Amino acid sequence: MTKQTDIPAETQQTRASERNSSAATVVGFAILGCLIAGVVGIFKAIAMESGGGVFLCLLGSVAAFGTVAYIYLRRE
């Protein structure tokens, strides 16, 4: 006969809280990556000569900073 052991409710809550902290960590790294991408895009646009590439770099930077702003405004 096999015995089935019950998991206490306390252990289940601990596992759920561990998932939330790791999800928050991933979002934090995503925000950091978007900020770095925005800064790199601005510096790249400054270093470039005039042309369509400058516009695309600045557009990418605005999109990266917009993503960060959206994530922070969405967190309530």
N, CA, C and O atoms as a CHARMM CRD file, in Angstrom:
* protein
*
  304
    1    1 MET  N      0.83900  -1.16500   0.00000 PROA 1      0.00000
    2    1 MET  CA     0.00000   0.00000   0.00000 PROA 1      0.00000
    3    1 MET  C      0.89600   1.24400   0.00000 PROA 1      0.00000
    4    1 MET  O      1.87800   1.29800   0.74000 PROA 1      0.00000
    5    2 THR  N      0.57000   2.21700  -0.80400 PROA 2      0.00000
    6    2 THR  CA     1.36600   3.44100  -0.83900 PROA 2      0.00000
    7    2 THR  C      0.73000   4.50700   0.02300 PROA 2      0.00000
    8    2 THR  O     -0.49200   4.64800   0.07700 PROA 2      0.00000
    9    3 LYS  N      1.57400   5.24300   0.68700 PROA 3      0.00000
   10    3 LYS  CA     1.09500   6.33200   1.52700 PROA 3      0.00000
   11    3 LYS  C      1.27900   7.65300   0.79100 PROA 3      0.00000
   12    3 LYS  O      2.28700   7.87200   0.12000 PROA 3      0.00000
   13    4 GLN  N      0.31200   8.50800   0.92600 PROA 4      0.00000
   14    4 GLN  CA     0.38500   9.81600   0.29700 PROA 4      0.00000
   15    4 GLN  C      0.55400  10.84600   1.40700 PROA 4      0.00000
   16    4 GLN  O     -0.25600  10.91200   2.33200 PROA 4      0.00000
   17    5 THR  N      1.59400  11.63800   1.31100 PROA 5      0.00000
   18    5 THR  CA     1.84300  12.62700   2.35200 PROA 5      0.00000
   19    5 THR  C      1.23200  13.95600   1.93000 PROA 5      0.00000
   20    5 THR  O      1.27800  14.34300   0.76200 PROA 5      0.00000
   21    6 ASP  N      0.66800  14.63000   2.89900 PROA 6      0.00000
   22    6 ASP  CA     0.07800  15.94400   2.63900 PROA 6      0.00000
   23    6 ASP  C      1.13800  17.01900   2.83000 PROA 6      0.00000
   24    6 ASP  O      1.97700  16.94600   3.72800 PROA 6      0.00000
   25    7 ILE  N      1.07100  18.01600   1.96100 PROA 7      0.00000
   26    7 ILE  CA     1.97400  19.16300   2.08700 PROA 7      0.00000
   27    7 ILE  C      1.26000  20.20700   2.93900 PROA 7      0.00000
   28    7 ILE  O      0.13100  20.59200   2.63200 PROA 7      0.00000
   29    8 PRO  N      1.90300  20.66000   3.99300 PROA 8      0.00000
   30    8 PRO  CA     1.26000  21.67700   4.83000 PROA 8      0.00000
   31    8 PRO  C      1.00900  22.96200   4.04000 PROA 8      0.00000
   32    8 PRO  O      1.72400  23.26400   3.08500 PROA 8      0.00000
   33    9 ALA  N      0.00100  23.70400   4.44400 PROA 9      0.00000
   34    9 ALA  CA    -0.36000  24.96500   3.77200 PROA 9      0.00000
   35    9 ALA  C      0.77900  25.96900   3.85800 PROA 9      0.00000
   36    9 ALA  O      0.95200  26.78500   2.95300 PROA 9      0.00000
   37   10 GLU  N      1.54700  25.91900   4.91900 PROA 10     0.00000
   38   10 GLU  CA     2.65200  26.84700   5.09700 PROA 10     0.00000
   39   10 GLU  C      3.69800  26.66700   3.99700 PROA 10     0.00000
   40   10 GLU  O      4.23000  27.65500   3.49100 PROA 10     0.00000
   41   11 THR  N      3.99500  25.45100   3.62600 PROA 11     0.00000
   42   11 THR  CA     4.96600  25.17000   2.57900 PROA 11     0.00000
   43   11 THR  C      4.45800  25.66300   1.23000 PROA 11     0.00000
   44   11 THR  O      5.23800  26.18800   0.43500 PROA 11     0.00000
   45   12 GLN  N      3.17300  25.50600   0.95900 PROA 12     0.00000
   46   12 GLN  CA     2.61400  25.97500  -0.29900 PROA 12     0.00000
   47   12 GLN  C      2.70200  27.48900  -0.40000 PROA 12     0.00000
   48   12 GLN  O      2.98700  28.01300  -1.47600 PROA 12     0.00000
   49   13 GLN  N      2.46600  28.20100   0.68900 PROA 13     0.00000
   50   13 GLN  CA     2.56600  29.65200   0.67800 PROA 13     0.00000
   51   13 GLN  C      4.00400  30.09700   0.47100 PROA 13     0.00000
   52   13 GLN  O      4.25400  31.09900  -0.19900 PROA 13     0.00000
   53   14 THR  N      4.93700  29.37200   1.03400 PROA 14     0.00000
   54   14 THR  CA     6.34100  29.70700   0.85700 PROA 14     0.00000
   55   14 THR  C      6.74400  29.55300  -0.60600 PROA 14     0.00000
   56   14 THR  O      7.45700  30.40000  -1.14400 PROA 14     0.00000
   57   15 ARG  N      6.30100  28.49900  -1.24300 PROA 15     0.00000
   58   15 ARG  CA     6.62400  28.28400  -2.65000 PROA 15     0.00000
   59   15 ARG  C      6.01700  29.37700  -3.51700 PROA 15     0.00000
   60   15 ARG  O      6.65900  29.81600  -4.47100 PROA 15     0.00000
   61   16 ALA  N      4.81300  29.82700  -3.22400 PROA 16     0.00000
   62   16 ALA  CA     4.17200  30.88300  -4.00100 PROA 16     0.00000
   63   16 ALA  C      4.91900  32.19900  -3.84500 PROA 16     0.00000
   64   16 ALA  O      5.06600  32.94500  -4.81300 PROA 16     0.00000
   65   17 SER  N      5.39400  32.49400  -2.63200 PROA 17     0.00000
   66   17 SER  CA     6.11500  33.74200  -2.42200 PROA 17     0.00000
   67   17 SER  C      7.47800  33.69900  -3.11100 PROA 17     0.00000
   68   17 SER  O      7.96900  34.73500  -3.56000 PROA 17     0.00000
   69   18 GLU  N      8.09300  32.53200  -3.20100 PROA 18     0.00000
   70   18 GLU  CA     9.36400  32.41600  -3.91000 PROA 18     0.00000
   71   18 GLU  C      9.18700  32.73700  -5.38400 PROA 18     0.00000
   72   18 GLU  O     10.05500  33.37200  -5.98400 PROA 18     0.00000
   73   19 ARG  N      8.09600  32.31800  -5.97000 PROA 19     0.00000
   74   19 ARG  CA     7.83300  32.61600  -7.37600 PROA 19     0.00000
   75   19 ARG  C      7.66700  34.10200  -7.60000 PROA 19     0.00000
   76   19 ARG  O      8.15300  34.62700  -8.60200 PROA 19     0.00000
   77   20 ASN  N      6.99800  34.79400  -6.70200 PROA 20     0.00000
   78   20 ASN  CA     6.79500  36.22600  -6.85100 PROA 20     0.00000
   79   20 ASN  C      8.10200  36.99200  -6.78300 PROA 20     0.00000
   80   20 ASN  O      8.29400  37.95200  -7.52900 PROA 20     0.00000
   81   21 SER  N      8.99000  36.59100  -5.91500 PROA 21     0.00000
   82   21 SER  CA    10.25500  37.29900  -5.80800 PROA 21     0.00000
   83   21 SER  C     11.11500  37.06400  -7.04200 PROA 21     0.00000
   84   21 SER  O     11.81800  37.97700  -7.47700 PROA 21     0.00000
   85   22 SER  N     11.07800  35.88000  -7.61000 PROA 22     0.00000
   86   22 SER  CA    11.86600  35.63700  -8.80500 PROA 22     0.00000
   87   22 SER  C     11.26600  36.36700 -10.00400 PROA 22     0.00000
   88   22 SER  O     12.00500  36.81700 -10.88000 PROA 22     0.00000
   89   23 ALA  N      9.94500  36.49300 -10.05900 PROA 23     0.00000
   90   23 ALA  CA     9.30400  37.24700 -11.13700 PROA 23     0.00000
   91   23 ALA  C      9.65700  38.72400 -11.02800 PROA 23     0.00000
   92   23 ALA  O      9.89800  39.38500 -12.03800 PROA 23     0.00000
   93   24 ALA  N      9.68800  39.23300  -9.82000 PROA 24     0.00000
   94   24 ALA  CA    10.06700  40.62900  -9.62300 PROA 24     0.00000
   95   24 ALA  C     11.52400  40.85800 -10.02100 PROA 24     0.00000
   96   24 ALA  O     11.86800  41.91700 -10.54800 PROA 24     0.00000
   97   25 THR  N     12.35800  39.88700  -9.77600 PROA 25     0.00000
   98   25 THR  CA    13.76200  39.99800 -10.16600 PROA 25     0.00000
   99   25 THR  C     13.90700  40.03700 -11.68300 PROA 25     0.00000
  100   25 THR  O     14.70100  40.81500 -12.21100 PROA 25     0.00000
  101   26 VAL  N     13.16000  39.22000 -12.37100 PROA 26     0.00000
  102   26 VAL  CA    13.21200  39.19500 -13.83500 PROA 26     0.00000
  103   26 VAL  C     12.73300  40.52300 -14.40300 PROA 26     0.00000
  104   26 VAL  O     13.33300  41.05100 -15.34000 PROA 26     0.00000
  105   27 VAL  N     11.65800  41.06500 -13.84500 PROA 27     0.00000
  106   27 VAL  CA    11.15300  42.35900 -14.31100 PROA 27     0.00000
  107   27 VAL  C     12.18200  43.45500 -14.02900 PROA 27     0.00000
  108   27 VAL  O     12.36800  44.35800 -14.84600 PROA 27     0.00000
  109   28 GLY  N     12.83700  43.37800 -12.89500 PROA 28     0.00000
  110   28 GLY  CA    13.88200  44.35700 -12.58100 PROA 28     0.00000
  111   28 GLY  C     15.02900  44.31700 -13.57800 PROA 28     0.00000
  112   28 GLY  O     15.52900  45.36200 -13.99300 PROA 28     0.00000
  113   29 PHE  N     15.45100  43.11100 -13.96600 PROA 29     0.00000
  114   29 PHE  CA    16.50200  42.99900 -14.96600 PROA 29     0.00000
  115   29 PHE  C     16.03200  43.49000 -16.32600 PROA 29     0.00000
  116   29 PHE  O     16.81800  44.07500 -17.07200 PROA 29     0.00000
  117   30 ALA  N     14.77000  43.26700 -16.66300 PROA 30     0.00000
  118   30 ALA  CA    14.22800  43.76300 -17.93500 PROA 30     0.00000
  119   30 ALA  C     14.21300  45.28800 -17.96100 PROA 30     0.00000
  120   30 ALA  O     14.53400  45.90200 -18.97800 PROA 30     0.00000
  121   31 ILE  N     13.84200  45.88800 -16.84600 PROA 31     0.00000
  122   31 ILE  CA    13.84200  47.35000 -16.74900 PROA 31     0.00000
  123   31 ILE  C     15.25700  47.88200 -16.88600 PROA 31     0.00000
  124   31 ILE  O     15.49000  48.85800 -17.59900 PROA 31     0.00000
  125   32 LEU  N     16.19600  47.25100 -16.21200 PROA 32     0.00000
  126   32 LEU  CA    17.59100  47.67000 -16.30000 PROA 32     0.00000
  127   32 LEU  C     18.10700  47.54500 -17.73000 PROA 32     0.00000
  128   32 LEU  O     18.82100  48.42500 -18.21200 PROA 32     0.00000
  129   33 GLY  N     17.75300  46.46600 -18.40400 PROA 33     0.00000
  130   33 GLY  CA    18.16200  46.27600 -19.79200 PROA 33     0.00000
  131   33 GLY  C     17.58900  47.33600 -20.71200 PROA 33     0.00000
  132   33 GLY  O     18.28200  47.82100 -21.60700 PROA 33     0.00000
  133   34 CYS  N     16.33100  47.70300 -20.50500 PROA 34     0.00000
  134   34 CYS  CA    15.72000  48.75800 -21.33000 PROA 34     0.00000
  135   34 CYS  C     16.38800  50.10400 -21.08700 PROA 34     0.00000
  136   34 CYS  O     16.60000  50.86900 -22.02800 PROA 34     0.00000
  137   35 LEU  N     16.71900  50.39900 -19.84300 PROA 35     0.00000
  138   35 LEU  CA    17.41600  51.65000 -19.55500 PROA 35     0.00000
  139   35 LEU  C     18.79100  51.68800 -20.20900 PROA 35     0.00000
  140   35 LEU  O     19.18800  52.71000 -20.76800 PROA 35     0.00000
  141   36 ILE  N     19.50500  50.59600 -20.14300 PROA 36     0.00000
  142   36 ILE  CA    20.82700  50.53200 -20.77400 PROA 36     0.00000
  143   36 ILE  C     20.70800  50.67300 -22.29200 PROA 36     0.00000
  144   36 ILE  O     21.51100  51.36300 -22.91900 PROA 36     0.00000
  145   37 ALA  N     19.69900  50.01600 -22.88000 PROA 37     0.00000
  146   37 ALA  CA    19.49200  50.11400 -24.32800 PROA 37     0.00000
  147   37 ALA  C     19.16300  51.55100 -24.73800 PROA 37     0.00000
  148   37 ALA  O     19.62900  52.02300 -25.77500 PROA 37     0.00000
  149   38 GLY  N     18.37500  52.23500 -23.94100 PROA 38     0.00000
  150   38 GLY  CA    18.04800  53.62900 -24.24400 PROA 38     0.00000
  151   38 GLY  C     19.26400  54.53300 -24.19300 PROA 38     0.00000
  152   38 GLY  O     19.45000  55.38000 -25.06600 PROA 38     0.00000
  153   39 VAL  N     20.09000  54.35700 -23.17700 PROA 39     0.00000
  154   39 VAL  CA    21.29700  55.18400 -23.04700 PROA 39     0.00000
  155   39 VAL  C     22.27600  54.89100 -24.18000 PROA 39     0.00000
  156   39 VAL  O     22.86800  55.81200 -24.74300 PROA 39     0.00000
  157   40 VAL  N     22.44700  53.62200 -24.51400 PROA 40     0.00000
  158   40 VAL  CA    23.36100  53.25300 -25.60900 PROA 40     0.00000
  159   40 VAL  C     22.85700  53.82900 -26.93000 PROA 40     0.00000
  160   40 VAL  O     23.65300  54.29200 -27.74600 PROA 40     0.00000
  161   41 GLY  N     21.54300  53.80300 -27.14600 PROA 41     0.00000
  162   41 GLY  CA    20.97200  54.36400 -28.36900 PROA 41     0.00000
  163   41 GLY  C     21.20900  55.85900 -28.48900 PROA 41     0.00000
  164   41 GLY  O     21.49100  56.36300 -29.57600 PROA 41     0.00000
  165   42 ILE  N     21.09700  56.56400 -27.37800 PROA 42     0.00000
  166   42 ILE  CA    21.34700  58.01000 -27.40300 PROA 42     0.00000
  167   42 ILE  C     22.81200  58.29200 -27.69900 PROA 42     0.00000
  168   42 ILE  O     23.11600  59.15200 -28.52600 PROA 42     0.00000
  169   43 PHE  N     23.72900  57.58400 -27.03900 PROA 43     0.00000
  170   43 PHE  CA    25.15200  57.79900 -27.30400 PROA 43     0.00000
  171   43 PHE  C     25.52300  57.42300 -28.73500 PROA 43     0.00000
  172   43 PHE  O     26.34800  58.08700 -29.36200 PROA 43     0.00000
  173   44 LYS  N     24.92000  56.37300 -29.24000 PROA 44     0.00000
  174   44 LYS  CA    25.17300  55.95500 -30.62100 PROA 44     0.00000
  175   44 LYS  C     24.67800  57.02200 -31.59700 PROA 44     0.00000
  176   44 LYS  O     25.34100  57.30600 -32.59500 PROA 44     0.00000
  177   45 ALA  N     23.51300  57.61500 -31.31300 PROA 45     0.00000
  178   45 ALA  CA    22.97600  58.66600 -32.18900 PROA 45     0.00000
  179   45 ALA  C     23.85100  59.91000 -32.16400 PROA 45     0.00000
  180   45 ALA  O     24.00400  60.58000 -33.18500 PROA 45     0.00000
  181   46 ILE  N     24.42400  60.22200 -31.01400 PROA 46     0.00000
  182   46 ILE  CA    25.31000  61.38500 -30.91700 PROA 46     0.00000
  183   46 ILE  C     26.57700  61.15400 -31.73200 PROA 46     0.00000
  184   46 ILE  O     27.08400  62.08000 -32.36600 PROA 46     0.00000
  185   47 ALA  N     27.08600  59.93800 -31.72100 PROA 47     0.00000
  186   47 ALA  CA    28.33900  59.62700 -32.41400 PROA 47     0.00000
  187   47 ALA  C     28.16100  59.50900 -33.92700 PROA 47     0.00000
  188   47 ALA  O     29.14000  59.61400 -34.66500 PROA 47     0.00000
  189   48 MET  N     26.93200  59.29200 -34.40600 PROA 48     0.00000
  190   48 MET  CA    26.69800  59.09500 -35.83500 PROA 48     0.00000
  191   48 MET  C     26.64100  60.43400 -36.57400 PROA 48     0.00000
  192   48 MET  O     26.36400  61.48500 -35.99600 PROA 48     0.00000
  193   49 GLU  N     26.91200  60.34600 -37.85500 PROA 49     0.00000
  194   49 GLU  CA    26.70100  61.51300 -38.69500 PROA 49     0.00000
  195   49 GLU  C     25.22000  61.58000 -39.03900 PROA 49     0.00000
  196   49 GLU  O     24.48100  60.62000 -38.81900 PROA 49     0.00000
  197   50 SER  N     24.79600  62.70400 -39.57300 PROA 50     0.00000
  198   50 SER  CA    23.36500  62.86700 -39.84900 PROA 50     0.00000
  199   50 SER  C     22.89800  61.83100 -40.87300 PROA 50     0.00000
  200   50 SER  O     23.65600  61.42900 -41.75600 PROA 50     0.00000
  201   51 GLY  N     21.67500  61.41800 -40.74400 PROA 51     0.00000
  202   51 GLY  CA    21.11100  60.42700 -41.64300 PROA 51     0.00000
  203   51 GLY  C     19.96900  59.68400 -40.98600 PROA 51     0.00000
  204   51 GLY  O     19.53200  60.02400 -39.88600 PROA 51     0.00000
  205   52 GLY  N     19.49900  58.67900 -41.66700 PROA 52     0.00000
  206   52 GLY  CA    18.38200  57.89900 -41.15600 PROA 52     0.00000
  207   52 GLY  C     18.73700  57.07400 -39.94000 PROA 52     0.00000
  208   52 GLY  O     17.87000  56.76200 -39.12500 PROA 52     0.00000
  209   53 GLY  N     20.01300  56.71400 -39.80800 PROA 53     0.00000
  210   53 GLY  CA    20.44200  55.91100 -38.66300 PROA 53     0.00000
  211   53 GLY  C     20.27100  56.63700 -37.34200 PROA 53     0.00000
  212   53 GLY  O     19.93700  56.02900 -36.32500 PROA 53     0.00000
  213   54 VAL  N     20.50000  57.93500 -37.36700 PROA 54     0.00000
  214   54 VAL  CA    20.33500  58.73600 -36.15000 PROA 54     0.00000
  215   54 VAL  C     18.87800  58.69000 -35.70600 PROA 54     0.00000
  216   54 VAL  O     18.58100  58.51700 -34.52400 PROA 54     0.00000
  217   55 PHE  N     17.97500  58.84700 -36.66800 PROA 55     0.00000
  218   55 PHE  CA    16.54800  58.81400 -36.35500 PROA 55     0.00000
  219   55 PHE  C     16.15500  57.46000 -35.77000 PROA 55     0.00000
  220   55 PHE  O     15.40200  57.40300 -34.79800 PROA 55     0.00000
  221   56 LEU  N     16.65100  56.37900 -36.34500 PROA 56     0.00000
  222   56 LEU  CA    16.30600  55.04500 -35.84600 PROA 56     0.00000
  223   56 LEU  C     16.86300  54.80400 -34.44200 PROA 56     0.00000
  224   56 LEU  O     16.20100  54.18300 -33.61000 PROA 56     0.00000
  225   57 CYS  N     18.07300  55.29200 -34.17900 PROA 57     0.00000
  226   57 CYS  CA    18.64300  55.14400 -32.83300 PROA 57     0.00000
  227   57 CYS  C     17.82600  55.90600 -31.80100 PROA 57     0.00000
  228   57 CYS  O     17.55600  55.39700 -30.71400 PROA 57     0.00000
  229   58 LEU  N     17.43200  57.12900 -32.14500 PROA 58     0.00000
  230   58 LEU  CA    16.63000  57.91000 -31.21600 PROA 58     0.00000
  231   58 LEU  C     15.23800  57.31300 -31.03800 PROA 58     0.00000
  232   58 LEU  O     14.67800  57.34700 -29.94200 PROA 58     0.00000
  233   59 LEU  N     14.68700  56.77100 -32.10800 PROA 59     0.00000
  234   59 LEU  CA    13.38600  56.12000 -32.01000 PROA 59     0.00000
  235   59 LEU  C     13.45000  54.89900 -31.10000 PROA 59     0.00000
  236   59 LEU  O     12.54300  54.66800 -30.30000 PROA 59     0.00000
  237   60 GLY  N     14.51600  54.12200 -31.22100 PROA 60     0.00000
  238   60 GLY  CA    14.71000  52.96700 -30.34700 PROA 60     0.00000
  239   60 GLY  C     14.89000  53.37600 -28.89200 PROA 60     0.00000
  240   60 GLY  O     14.39500  52.70100 -27.98900 PROA 60     0.00000
  241   61 SER  N     15.59300  54.47400 -28.66400 PROA 61     0.00000
  242   61 SER  CA    15.79000  54.95700 -27.30000 PROA 61     0.00000
  243   61 SER  C     14.47100  55.41100 -26.68100 PROA 61     0.00000
  244   61 SER  O     14.19200  55.12900 -25.51600 PROA 61     0.00000
  245   62 VAL  N     13.66600  56.11500 -27.46900 PROA 62     0.00000
  246   62 VAL  CA    12.36700  56.55700 -26.96900 PROA 62     0.00000
  247   62 VAL  C     11.49000  55.34400 -26.65800 PROA 62     0.00000
  248   62 VAL  O     10.77100  55.33800 -25.66000 PROA 62     0.00000
  249   63 ALA  N     11.54600  54.33000 -27.49800 PROA 63     0.00000
  250   63 ALA  CA    10.75900  53.11300 -27.25100 PROA 63     0.00000
  251   63 ALA  C     11.23100  52.40900 -25.97500 PROA 63     0.00000
  252   63 ALA  O     10.40800  51.92000 -25.20000 PROA 63     0.00000
  253   64 ALA  N     12.54200  52.35300 -25.75100 PROA 64     0.00000
  254   64 ALA  CA    13.07700  51.70600 -24.54900 PROA 64     0.00000
  255   64 ALA  C     12.66900  52.46000 -23.29300 PROA 64     0.00000
  256   64 ALA  O     12.23400  51.85200 -22.31500 PROA 64     0.00000
  257   65 PHE  N     12.80700  53.78100 -23.31600 PROA 65     0.00000
  258   65 PHE  CA    12.41200  54.56700 -22.14800 PROA 65     0.00000
  259   65 PHE  C     10.89900  54.54100 -21.96400 PROA 65     0.00000
  260   65 PHE  O     10.41300  54.57600 -20.83300 PROA 65     0.00000
  261   66 GLY  N     10.15600  54.48100 -23.05300 PROA 66     0.00000
  262   66 GLY  CA     8.70300  54.36700 -22.96200 PROA 66     0.00000
  263   66 GLY  C      8.28200  53.05600 -22.32300 PROA 66     0.00000
  264   66 GLY  O      7.31800  53.01300 -21.56000 PROA 66     0.00000
  265   67 THR  N      8.99700  51.99700 -22.63000 PROA 67     0.00000
  266   67 THR  CA     8.70800  50.70000 -22.02200 PROA 67     0.00000
  267   67 THR  C      8.92400  50.74500 -20.51000 PROA 67     0.00000
  268   67 THR  O      8.12400  50.21000 -19.74200 PROA 67     0.00000
  269   68 VAL  N     10.00600  51.38400 -20.09900 PROA 68     0.00000
  270   68 VAL  CA    10.28900  51.51000 -18.66700 PROA 68     0.00000
  271   68 VAL  C      9.21000  52.34200 -17.98800 PROA 68     0.00000
  272   68 VAL  O      8.73200  51.98900 -16.91000 PROA 68     0.00000
  273   69 ALA  N      8.82400  53.45700 -18.62500 PROA 69     0.00000
  274   69 ALA  CA     7.77600  54.30200 -18.05000 PROA 69     0.00000
  275   69 ALA  C      6.46200  53.53900 -17.95000 PROA 69     0.00000
  276   69 ALA  O      5.74900  53.66300 -16.95400 PROA 69     0.00000
  277   70 TYR  N      6.13700  52.75700 -18.96100 PROA 70     0.00000
  278   70 TYR  CA     4.90600  51.97800 -18.95000 PROA 70     0.00000
  279   70 TYR  C      4.90000  50.95700 -17.82200 PROA 70     0.00000
  280   70 TYR  O      3.88600  50.77500 -17.14900 PROA 70     0.00000
  281   71 ILE  N      6.03200  50.29200 -17.61500 PROA 71     0.00000
  282   71 ILE  CA     6.11800  49.28900 -16.54600 PROA 71     0.00000
  283   71 ILE  C      5.96700  49.94700 -15.18700 PROA 71     0.00000
  284   71 ILE  O      5.26900  49.42200 -14.32000 PROA 71     0.00000
  285   72 TYR  N      6.61800  51.09800 -14.98800 PROA 72     0.00000
  286   72 TYR  CA     6.51400  51.76300 -13.68700 PROA 72     0.00000
  287   72 TYR  C      5.12100  52.33000 -13.45700 PROA 72     0.00000
  288   72 TYR  O      4.62500  52.28000 -12.33100 PROA 72     0.00000
  289   73 LEU  N      4.47900  52.86300 -14.48100 PROA 73     0.00000
  290   73 LEU  CA     3.13000  53.40300 -14.30000 PROA 73     0.00000
  291   73 LEU  C      2.10900  52.28800 -14.10800 PROA 73     0.00000
  292   73 LEU  O      1.07700  52.48900 -13.46700 PROA 73     0.00000
  293   74 ARG  N      2.39200  51.13400 -14.65500 PROA 74     0.00000
  294   74 ARG  CA     1.47600  49.99900 -14.54300 PROA 74     0.00000
  295   74 ARG  C      1.55400  49.34500 -13.16000 PROA 74     0.00000
  296   74 ARG  O      0.59300  48.71200 -12.72100 PROA 74     0.00000
  297   75 ARG  N      2.68300  49.49200 -12.47700 PROA 75     0.00000
  298   75 ARG  CA     2.88900  48.89200 -11.14000 PROA 75     0.00000
  299   75 ARG  C      2.19100  49.72400 -10.09200 PROA 75     0.00000
  300   75 ARG  O      2.74400  50.72800  -9.64100 PROA 75     0.00000
  301   76 GLU  N      1.02300  49.35000  -9.69900 PROA 76     0.00000
  302   76 GLU  CA     0.31800  50.09600  -8.64600 PROA 76     0.00000
  303   76 GLU  C     -0.13600  49.21800  -7.54300 PROA 76     0.00000
  304   76 GLU  O     -0.74300  49.69400  -6.58400 PROA 76     0.00000
